[in-house]
Amino acid sequence: MNLCIDRGNSRTKVGIFHEDNLIEFLSFENFGIHDIDQIYSQYAIQTCILSSVVDEDKDVIDVLRARNKVFINFNHLTPIPVKNNYNTPETLGKDRLAAIIGAAYLKPAGNILVIDAGTAITYDFIDAQNTYHGGNIAPGIELRLRALSEFTKKLPYVKIKTESPFLGNNTETAINSGVLYGMFFEIDGYIDTLKKKYPDLSTFLTGGSIIYFDTKLKNTIFAEKFLVLIGLNRILKYNV
C-alpha cells in the first residue's frame, strides 16, 4: 500500500492507496507522529510520499523515512511523469504540480485545465503532449471575504452561503454574491479563453471549496476532490 500526504495551508490530507485505488481518506488539522503511528497500526504501508506547502516538520519526516522502504519528500528535483515548462520549478506549489499529474492520469493525452479552489484558487494547464505550461494564482473565497472585512472600515466579515441572489439586496448578500459570482465568472472566463485555442479542453475542479462551484458553472467540469492525492500516488509509483 502507498501512503500519500498533502500538507496544505490549513489542513493535512492523507490518502491510503492500494495500487491505483484510494481505500481511505483522512484529514487532520494538526498532523503529527501520533497520527502516523495510528495509520501504520492499521495498514501494511511500505511506500510513502510527502508533499508540503508549509515549513517542514523534521520529526515527521524522520519517522516516515524510518517506517518505509521507499520515502519521497516531494520537491522540484523529484522525477515526474510530465514535462515541466515552469521557469522556476523550485517555487512552484507542489500541490499544483500533483493536481496536474493526477488530471493527466485520469484524462491521458488531453488538453486539461486544473482549477484548485482552496485558500488560494489556482489555474494550471497541461497539454495533450503531457507538457505543463504553468498557470495563475488568485485569492480564494476566504481570502476575498477577509480582505473586504479587514481592508475596509465598515464592511463586515461574511460567512459564505452557497445560495445567494445574483444582485445582493443588503450588505451581507452583496458581499456573498460579489465573491461567489465574481469567482463563477472568473472560472468560466479561464475556461472560455483556453477553449478558443483548445476546443477539446477538459476542466478538472478540486480543492476544499469545490462545493460552491461544481454545479453552478456555465462550462462542464469534472469535480475530483482527491486530485492532488491521486497525483501524488502517480508520482510515488513512477519513482518506485
N, C-alpha and C positions, 0 to 999 in steps of 0.2 A: 504494500500500500504506500501511497505517496501523501505526504503532508505539505500543504501549500498555505503559507501565512502571508497575509496582506495587511501591513500595519499602516493605517491611514491617519489623517489628521485628528479624527475624533474617535475611531474605533479600530479594533483589530479583527479582521475577518479570517476565519480558518476553514479550509476545505480539506476533507479527507477523501482521497480518490482511490478506487480500485481500478487500475488501468485508466480508462478514459471516463469512468463513471463516478460522479460525485455521490458518495454514500452518506456523508454527513457534513452539515454546515454549522459552524459555531461563530458567535460574535461576542467580543469582550470590550468592556470599557478600559480595563487595566489588565493587560495580558502579561503573565509572568511565569516563573518556573513552576509554581503550583499547578497552573493550567496545563503546562506541558506534561507534568507527571500524570495528571488525570487522563490526558489523551493517550499517552503511551501505555497506561494500565489497561486500556480498552481495545487498542488496535495494534496489530503487528506491523509497525511502520519502520522502514529501513532507509527511506529516501525522503529528503525534505528540501524545500526552497523557501527562503525568507525574502520578502520584498518590503522595504520600509521607506516611507517618505518623511519620517521623523528621525531624531537622533538615535543612533544605535545603542542597544542595551547589551553591553559586553557579556553580562552574566547569562542572558537568554541565548546569545549566540554560542557561548561556550558549551552550554547544556545541549543545545541542538546538534552541535558538531560532535559531541561525545556520544550522543544517542544514535546517530545514523551512520550507515555505511557510506552514504553519499549525502553531503550537505552543501547547498549552494546559497551563498549570501548574494543575491541578485544585484548586479551593478552593470555599468556600461561596458565592462570587459567580458561579461558572460556571453558565450556564444548563443546566438538566437537563430530561429529558422526563417527569418526575413531579412531583407536588405534594409539597413537604416541609413537614410539620407539626411538625418538631422545634423546640422552643422556642429552642435555642441552636445554630443551624446551623454557626456558626463553631467549635464544639467537637466536632461530630460527626465520627467517623472517616471519612475519605474512602473507605476500603476497604469499610466497612459500606454506605455510600450506593451505591457502584459495584456491590456484590453485589446489592442490592435492584433496581437498574436492570437488571442482567443477567437476574435472575429474571423481572422484569416483561416483558422482551423475549421470553424463552423461553416464558412462560406468560401471554399477553396477557389482560387483563380477568379476572384471577384473584385470589382471596384467598390470599396467599402468606406463609409464614414462611420466612425465610432464616437458617440456622444456619451460622456460620463458626467452625470449630474450629481455632484456631491457638494462638499464645501465650496469648491470651485466647479465650474462647468467647463469641460474641455471638449474640443472638436479635433479629431485626428483622422487622417486619410491614408489608406494603403491601396495601391492599385492592383490590377489583375496579374501583374508580373511579380507580385509579392514584394514591392518596394514601398517602404514607408516614407512619405513626403513631409511629415510634420503636421502641425495643427495650431490651434489657438486656445487661449485660456481666458475665461471671463468669470466674474463673480457668480456664485451660485445663489440659490434662493435666500438662504440665511444671511449671507454676506450683504445682499441687497437690502434686506429688511433692517439689518443692524446699521448699515450705512445711513439709511433715511432717518433712523432714530438718533444716531449718535452725532451726525454731522449737520443736524438742523436743530433749531431751538424749540419748535413746537410740535413736530411730527412725533407721534407715539410709536413705540415698538409694537408690531402687529404679529400675532401668531398666525401663520398661513393657513388658509382653508382651501380645500380642493375646489369647492364650488363658489363662484363669485360672479356678479353681473359684469357684462362687458364694460360698462361705464359705471364707476362707483357712484353711489348716492350719499355717501358720508365719508369722512376721512379714513376710517378703517377699511371700507370696501374699496376706496380709491387707491390705497396703498396695496391691498391684496391683489386687486385686479391689475394695477400697474405693473407689479412684479410678475405675476403669472402670465398675463397676455404679452408683456414685453418679451418674456422668455419663449413663449409659443412662437411669436413672430421671428425671434432670433433664430431658433432652431429650424423652423421651416425655411427661413432665408438661406441658411447654410446649405440645406438640402437642395433647394431650388437652384442655387448658384452652381453647385457641383454637378447637378443633373444636366446643365447646359453642355458641359464638356463630357460627362459620363452618363448617358441616358439610362444605362443599366445599373446605376448606383444602388447599392444596398445600404441601409442605415441600421446600425445597432445602437440601442439605448441601454445604458446601465447606470449604476450608482444609487445612492440612498434616496434620491428624490424622484426616481422614475415614476412613482405612483401619481405624481402631479401631471405627467406628460404622456404616458403610454397610450391613452385613448383619446387625447384631445388635439393631436396634431393633424394638420391637413394631409401630410405625407404618411405613407405606410412605413412603419418601422418594426424592427424585431427587438422586443424587450427581453433582455437577458441579465437577470440580477447577478449572476455569478461569472460574468465575462472575464473579470480580472483573474479570478481563481482558475478558470479554465485555461487562460493564457499562461499562468504560472505553471500549471500542470504540464502544458505542452513544452515549456522551456526546460522543465526538470527532465521530462522524458527525452528530449532532444539531447541533453547533455549526458544522461545516463547511457 
